[in-house]
């Protein structure tokens, strides 16, 4: 029996190593911000050496850029699994709202990475060449949902998919990103059940906005 070719083994190992680095970097930058993040901790969390991190991605700026891109890739990948094309328009909107709230809650590094990047003035996101392409997948799928809703008479005409997604993200983002202060100031128990109810109410509001 012939042995597996070594190049294929190296490619598999390289992909695993990169995945480990990206996840460790997401958690590091989201926990400590850009200034407080340390390459040593990323390497330790990934179970790899610092030289290997630099070999795969480059310096700290490059690792941060790769992690920021990965944050977007993860949420877009999750949205793809929703199979919005197979759902009636109203159900598709509700599914997207539920997913967005859940993703923000279960993947806290997404919100933290966005907060960090906005504090940095969006300098890195401007340099990610395919950032718009990553977003365009969702925009086109949402455009199709809105079009189907118009054609079936359940949605009004002329709703821009980008602006509509910003509404979705805003309604889901705020209660998760500000949960610590909101829970103290308003004496709320902002657990999973509370956030699930907010998702349903957000979907109700958005569907009312779309009504003809």
Short mmCIF file of the C-alpha atoms (twelve columns), coordinates in Angstrom:
data_MODEL
# 
_entry.id   MODEL 
# 
loop_
_atom_site.group_PDB 
_atom_site.id 
_atom_site.type_symbol 
_atom_site.label_atom_id 
_atom_site.label_alt_id 
_atom_site.label_comp_id 
_atom_site.label_asym_id 
_atom_site.label_seq_id 
_atom_site.Cartn_x 
_atom_site.Cartn_y 
_atom_site.Cartn_z 
_atom_site.pdbx_PDB_model_num 
ATOM 1   C CA . UNK A 1   0.000   0.000  0.000  1 
ATOM 2   C CA . UNK A 2   1.454   3.341  -1.013 1 
ATOM 3   C CA . UNK A 3   1.942   6.033  1.613  1 
ATOM 4   C CA . UNK A 4   -0.059  9.289  1.460  1 
ATOM 5   C CA . UNK A 5   1.725   12.037 -0.373 1 
ATOM 6   C CA . UNK A 6   3.517   14.376 1.996  1 
ATOM 7   C CA . UNK A 7   2.344   17.637 0.323  1 
ATOM 8   C CA . UNK A 8   -1.312  16.737 1.010  1 
ATOM 9   C CA . UNK A 9   -0.448  16.118 4.656  1 
ATOM 10  C CA . UNK A 10  1.260   19.492 4.887  1 
ATOM 11  C CA . UNK A 11  -1.754  21.234 3.350  1 
ATOM 12  C CA . UNK A 12  -4.075  19.618 5.896  1 
ATOM 13  C CA . UNK A 13  -1.765  20.562 8.752  1 
ATOM 14  C CA . UNK A 14  -1.457  24.119 7.445  1 
ATOM 15  C CA . UNK A 15  -5.223  24.569 7.278  1 
ATOM 16  C CA . UNK A 16  -5.680  23.230 10.811 1 
ATOM 17  C CA . UNK A 17  -2.892  25.443 12.108 1 
ATOM 18  C CA . UNK A 18  -4.372  28.523 10.439 1 
ATOM 19  C CA . UNK A 19  -7.817  27.748 11.845 1 
ATOM 20  C CA . UNK A 20  -6.371  27.390 15.331 1 
ATOM 21  C CA . UNK A 21  -4.473  30.672 14.986 1 
ATOM 22  C CA . UNK A 22  -7.522  32.562 13.723 1 
ATOM 23  C CA . UNK A 23  -9.758  31.345 16.545 1 
ATOM 24  C CA . UNK A 24  -7.110  32.111 19.157 1 
ATOM 25  C CA . UNK A 25  -6.588  35.551 17.609 1 
ATOM 26  C CA . UNK A 26  -10.329 36.263 17.633 1 
ATOM 27  C CA . UNK A 27  -10.515 35.479 21.330 1 
ATOM 28  C CA . UNK A 28  -7.324  37.416 22.133 1 
ATOM 29  C CA . UNK A 29  -8.184  40.615 20.264 1 
ATOM 30  C CA . UNK A 30  -11.803 40.555 21.425 1 
ATOM 31  C CA . UNK A 31  -10.735 40.135 25.049 1 
ATOM 32  C CA . UNK A 32  -7.826  42.574 25.220 1 
ATOM 33  C CA . UNK A 33  -8.400  44.876 22.250 1 
ATOM 34  C CA . UNK A 34  -5.733  45.586 19.688 1 
ATOM 35  C CA . UNK A 35  -3.347  47.354 22.061 1 
ATOM 36  C CA . UNK A 36  -3.554  44.741 24.812 1 
ATOM 37  C CA . UNK A 37  -3.414  41.674 22.591 1 
ATOM 38  C CA . UNK A 38  -0.210  39.644 22.725 1 
ATOM 39  C CA . UNK A 39  1.126   37.340 20.036 1 
ATOM 40  C CA . UNK A 40  2.610   35.114 22.751 1 
ATOM 41  C CA . UNK A 41  -0.850  34.372 24.144 1 
ATOM 42  C CA . UNK A 42  -2.279  33.713 20.674 1 
ATOM 43  C CA . UNK A 43  0.524   31.246 19.971 1 
ATOM 44  C CA . UNK A 44  0.034   29.537 23.332 1 
ATOM 45  C CA . UNK A 45  -3.741  29.257 22.877 1 
ATOM 46  C CA . UNK A 46  -3.286  27.845 19.378 1 
ATOM 47  C CA . UNK A 47  -0.624  25.399 20.597 1 
ATOM 48  C CA . UNK A 48  1.857   26.717 18.041 1 
ATOM 49  C CA . UNK A 49  5.079   28.700 18.030 1 
ATOM 50  C CA . UNK A 50  5.342   32.449 17.450 1 
ATOM 51  C CA . UNK A 51  7.496   31.936 14.350 1 
ATOM 52  C CA . UNK A 52  4.768   29.749 12.871 1 
ATOM 53  C CA . UNK A 53  2.174   32.518 13.420 1 
ATOM 54  C CA . UNK A 54  4.414   35.004 11.669 1 
ATOM 55  C CA . UNK A 55  5.116   32.506 8.918  1 
ATOM 56  C CA . UNK A 56  1.425   31.989 8.152  1 
ATOM 57  C CA . UNK A 57  0.109   35.539 8.576  1 
ATOM 58  C CA . UNK A 58  2.872   38.054 9.134  1 
ATOM 59  C CA . UNK A 59  3.082   40.655 11.899 1 
ATOM 60  C CA . UNK A 60  0.521   41.629 14.532 1 
ATOM 61  C CA . UNK A 61  -1.346  43.914 12.129 1 
ATOM 62  C CA . UNK A 62  -1.685  41.084 9.622  1 
ATOM 63  C CA . UNK A 63  -2.898  38.636 12.255 1 
ATOM 64  C CA . UNK A 64  -5.452  41.173 13.473 1 
ATOM 65  C CA . UNK A 65  -6.652  41.772 9.899  1 
ATOM 66  C CA . UNK A 66  -7.016  38.035 9.315  1 
ATOM 67  C CA . UNK A 67  -8.970  37.633 12.556 1 
ATOM 68  C CA . UNK A 68  -11.263 40.534 11.681 1 
ATOM 69  C CA . UNK A 69  -11.972 38.999 8.297  1 
ATOM 70  C CA . UNK A 70  -12.589 35.622 9.942  1 
ATOM 71  C CA . UNK A 71  -15.223 37.210 12.196 1 
ATOM 72  C CA . UNK A 72  -17.179 38.214 9.098  1 
ATOM 73  C CA . UNK A 73  -16.571 34.903 7.354  1 
ATOM 74  C CA . UNK A 74  -18.014 33.006 10.326 1 
ATOM 75  C CA . UNK A 75  -21.273 34.950 10.453 1 
ATOM 76  C CA . UNK A 76  -21.733 34.784 6.678  1 
ATOM 77  C CA . UNK A 77  -21.133 31.013 6.766  1 
ATOM 78  C CA . UNK A 78  -23.761 30.608 9.469  1 
ATOM 79  C CA . UNK A 79  -26.272 32.650 7.485  1 
ATOM 80  C CA . UNK A 80  -25.704 30.436 4.448  1 
ATOM 81  C CA . UNK A 81  -26.782 27.387 6.454  1 
ATOM 82  C CA . UNK A 82  -30.191 29.000 7.064  1 
ATOM 83  C CA . UNK A 83  -31.220 28.188 3.465  1 
ATOM 84  C CA . UNK A 84  -33.321 31.348 3.227  1 
ATOM 85  C CA . UNK A 85  -34.160 30.584 -0.395 1 
ATOM 86  C CA . UNK A 86  -36.307 27.630 0.681  1 
ATOM 87  C CA . UNK A 87  -38.360 29.623 3.224  1 
ATOM 88  C CA . UNK A 88  -41.383 31.842 2.621  1 
ATOM 89  C CA . UNK A 89  -40.292 35.512 2.742  1 
ATOM 90  C CA . UNK A 90  -41.657 36.314 6.215  1 
ATOM 91  C CA . UNK A 91  -40.208 33.098 7.663  1 
ATOM 92  C CA . UNK A 92  -36.863 33.887 6.040  1 
ATOM 93  C CA . UNK A 93  -36.733 37.306 7.720  1 
ATOM 94  C CA . UNK A 94  -37.636 35.806 11.086 1 
ATOM 95  C CA . UNK A 95  -35.009 33.077 10.691 1 
ATOM 96  C CA . UNK A 96  -32.339 35.649 9.868  1 
ATOM 97  C CA . UNK A 97  -33.237 37.754 12.917 1 
ATOM 98  C CA . UNK A 98  -33.152 34.718 15.198 1 
ATOM 99  C CA . UNK A 99  -29.808 33.614 13.799 1 
ATOM 100 C CA . UNK A 100 -28.285 37.097 14.129 1 
ATOM 101 C CA . UNK A 101 -29.267 37.423 17.788 1 
ATOM 102 C CA . UNK A 102 -28.011 33.918 18.530 1 
ATOM 103 C CA . UNK A 103 -24.723 34.459 16.704 1 
ATOM 104 C CA . UNK A 104 -24.054 37.712 18.547 1 
ATOM 105 C CA . UNK A 105 -24.727 35.946 21.848 1 
ATOM 106 C CA . UNK A 106 -22.838 32.703 21.194 1 
ATOM 107 C CA . UNK A 107 -19.886 34.230 19.304 1 
ATOM 108 C CA . UNK A 108 -19.044 37.205 21.532 1 
ATOM 109 C CA . UNK A 109 -15.802 37.861 19.679 1 
ATOM 110 C CA . UNK A 110 -17.815 39.141 16.693 1 
ATOM 111 C CA . UNK A 111 -19.214 42.130 18.557 1 
ATOM 112 C CA . UNK A 112 -15.950 42.725 20.398 1 
ATOM 113 C CA . UNK A 113 -13.955 42.688 17.160 1 
ATOM 114 C CA . UNK A 114 -16.351 45.173 15.567 1 
ATOM 115 C CA . UNK A 115 -16.141 47.414 18.626 1 
ATOM 116 C CA . UNK A 116 -12.345 47.300 18.492 1 
ATOM 117 C CA . UNK A 117 -12.248 48.069 14.781 1 
ATOM 118 C CA . UNK A 118 -14.645 50.997 15.148 1 
ATOM 119 C CA . UNK A 119 -12.540 52.400 17.983 1 
ATOM 120 C CA . UNK A 120 -9.593  52.191 15.580 1 
ATOM 121 C CA . UNK A 121 -11.540 54.210 13.017 1 
ATOM 122 C CA . UNK A 122 -12.105 51.294 10.648 1 
ATOM 123 C CA . UNK A 123 -8.544  51.488 9.365  1 
ATOM 124 C CA . UNK A 124 -8.065  47.739 8.948  1 
ATOM 125 C CA . UNK A 125 -11.439 46.877 7.396  1 
ATOM 126 C CA . UNK A 126 -10.674 49.348 4.610  1 
ATOM 127 C CA . UNK A 127 -7.566  47.352 3.732  1 
ATOM 128 C CA . UNK A 128 -9.281  43.946 3.520  1 
ATOM 129 C CA . UNK A 129 -9.613  43.600 -0.233 1 
ATOM 130 C CA . UNK A 130 -12.586 41.226 -0.330 1 
ATOM 131 C CA . UNK A 131 -14.548 42.656 2.628  1 
ATOM 132 C CA . UNK A 132 -17.314 43.902 0.338  1 
ATOM 133 C CA . UNK A 133 -17.415 40.529 -1.381 1 
ATOM 134 C CA . UNK A 134 -17.944 38.750 1.932  1 
ATOM 135 C CA . UNK A 135 -20.904 41.005 2.641  1 
ATOM 136 C CA . UNK A 136 -22.353 40.824 -0.859 1 
ATOM 137 C CA . UNK A 137 -23.373 37.177 -0.410 1 
ATOM 138 C CA . UNK A 138 -25.857 38.105 2.317  1 
ATOM 139 C CA . UNK A 139 -27.026 41.230 0.509  1 
ATOM 140 C CA . UNK A 140 -27.953 39.273 -2.620 1 
ATOM 141 C CA . UNK A 141 -29.769 36.587 -0.668 1 
ATOM 142 C CA . UNK A 142 -31.679 39.200 1.311  1 
ATOM 143 C CA . UNK A 143 -32.451 41.060 -1.913 1 
ATOM 144 C CA . UNK A 144 -34.048 37.863 -3.218 1 
ATOM 145 C CA . UNK A 145 -36.111 37.427 -0.029 1 
ATOM 146 C CA . UNK A 146 -37.404 40.995 -0.316 1 
ATOM 147 C CA . UNK A 147 -38.163 40.525 -4.010 1 
ATOM 148 C CA . UNK A 148 -40.136 37.351 -3.347 1 
ATOM 149 C CA . UNK A 149 -42.041 39.148 -0.608 1 
ATOM 150 C CA . UNK A 150 -42.921 41.980 -2.997 1 
ATOM 151 C CA . UNK A 151 -44.077 39.575 -5.695 1 
ATOM 152 C CA . UNK A 152 -46.290 37.655 -3.267 1 
ATOM 153 C CA . UNK A 153 -47.761 40.868 -1.855 1 
ATOM 154 C CA . UNK A 154 -46.579 40.388 1.733  1 
ATOM 155 C CA . UNK A 155 -43.812 43.046 1.581  1 
ATOM 156 C CA . UNK A 156 -43.967 46.583 0.300  1 
ATOM 157 C CA . UNK A 157 -41.848 47.622 -2.637 1 
ATOM 158 C CA . UNK A 158 -38.539 49.461 -2.685 1 
ATOM 159 C CA . UNK A 159 -36.859 48.232 0.522  1 
ATOM 160 C CA . UNK A 160 -33.082 48.364 0.173  1 
ATOM 161 C CA . UNK A 161 -31.470 45.090 1.377  1 
ATOM 162 C CA . UNK A 162 -28.398 46.812 2.831  1 
ATOM 163 C CA . UNK A 163 -30.449 49.278 4.870  1 
ATOM 164 C CA . UNK A 164 -32.795 46.504 5.961  1 
ATOM 165 C CA . UNK A 165 -29.907 44.357 7.182  1 
ATOM 166 C CA . UNK A 166 -28.571 47.317 9.150  1 
ATOM 167 C CA . UNK A 167 -31.970 47.432 10.904 1 
ATOM 168 C CA . UNK A 168 -31.671 43.724 11.723 1 
ATOM 169 C CA . UNK A 169 -28.100 44.034 12.997 1 
ATOM 170 C CA . UNK A 170 -28.932 47.122 15.054 1 
ATOM 171 C CA . UNK A 171 -31.873 45.516 16.853 1 
ATOM 172 C CA . UNK A 172 -29.805 42.433 17.676 1 
ATOM 173 C CA . UNK A 173 -26.501 44.159 18.370 1 
ATOM 174 C CA . UNK A 174 -27.492 46.639 21.053 1 
ATOM 175 C CA . UNK A 175 -28.979 44.293 23.689 1 
ATOM 176 C CA . UNK A 176 -26.005 41.932 23.390 1 
ATOM 177 C CA . UNK A 177 -23.210 44.510 23.216 1 
ATOM 178 C CA . UNK A 178 -24.669 46.493 26.141 1 
ATOM 179 C CA . UNK A 179 -26.054 43.635 28.194 1 
ATOM 180 C CA . UNK A 180 -23.789 44.265 31.185 1 
ATOM 181 C CA . UNK A 181 -24.754 47.909 31.658 1 
ATOM 182 C CA . UNK A 182 -28.401 47.374 30.725 1 
ATOM 183 C CA . UNK A 183 -28.796 44.515 33.197 1 
ATOM 184 C CA . UNK A 184 -27.504 46.681 36.043 1 
ATOM 185 C CA . UNK A 185 -29.213 49.970 35.170 1 
ATOM 186 C CA . UNK A 186 -32.614 48.418 34.462 1 
ATOM 187 C CA . UNK A 187 -32.340 45.435 36.822 1 
ATOM 188 C CA . UNK A 188 -32.868 42.937 34.004 1 
ATOM 189 C CA . UNK A 189 -31.905 39.295 33.826 1 
ATOM 190 C CA . UNK A 190 -30.637 39.352 30.243 1 
ATOM 191 C CA . UNK A 191 -30.268 35.606 29.780 1 
ATOM 192 C CA . UNK A 192 -30.887 33.429 26.722 1 
ATOM 193 C CA . UNK A 193 -34.664 33.445 27.200 1 
ATOM 194 C CA . UNK A 194 -34.738 37.244 27.427 1 
ATOM 195 C CA . UNK A 195 -32.662 37.613 24.263 1 
ATOM 196 C CA . UNK A 196 -34.778 35.030 22.448 1 
ATOM 197 C CA . UNK A 197 -37.881 37.105 23.236 1 
ATOM 198 C CA . UNK A 198 -36.117 40.233 21.965 1 
ATOM 199 C CA . UNK A 199 -35.359 38.416 18.718 1 
ATOM 200 C CA . UNK A 200 -39.018 37.519 18.214 1 
ATOM 201 C CA . UNK A 201 -40.117 41.068 19.010 1 
ATOM 202 C CA . UNK A 202 -37.475 42.473 16.670 1 
ATOM 203 C CA . UNK A 203 -38.761 40.191 13.921 1 
ATOM 204 C CA . UNK A 204 -42.320 41.383 14.586 1 
ATOM 205 C CA . UNK A 205 -41.227 45.016 14.243 1 
ATOM 206 C CA . UNK A 206 -39.266 44.368 11.076 1 
ATOM 207 C CA . UNK A 207 -42.105 42.468 9.438  1 
ATOM 208 C CA . UNK A 208 -44.470 45.295 10.337 1 
ATOM 209 C CA . UNK A 209 -42.023 47.681 8.651  1 
ATOM 210 C CA . UNK A 210 -42.072 45.511 5.524  1 
ATOM 211 C CA . UNK A 211 -45.868 45.242 5.391  1 
ATOM 212 C CA . UNK A 212 -47.462 46.834 2.290  1 
# 
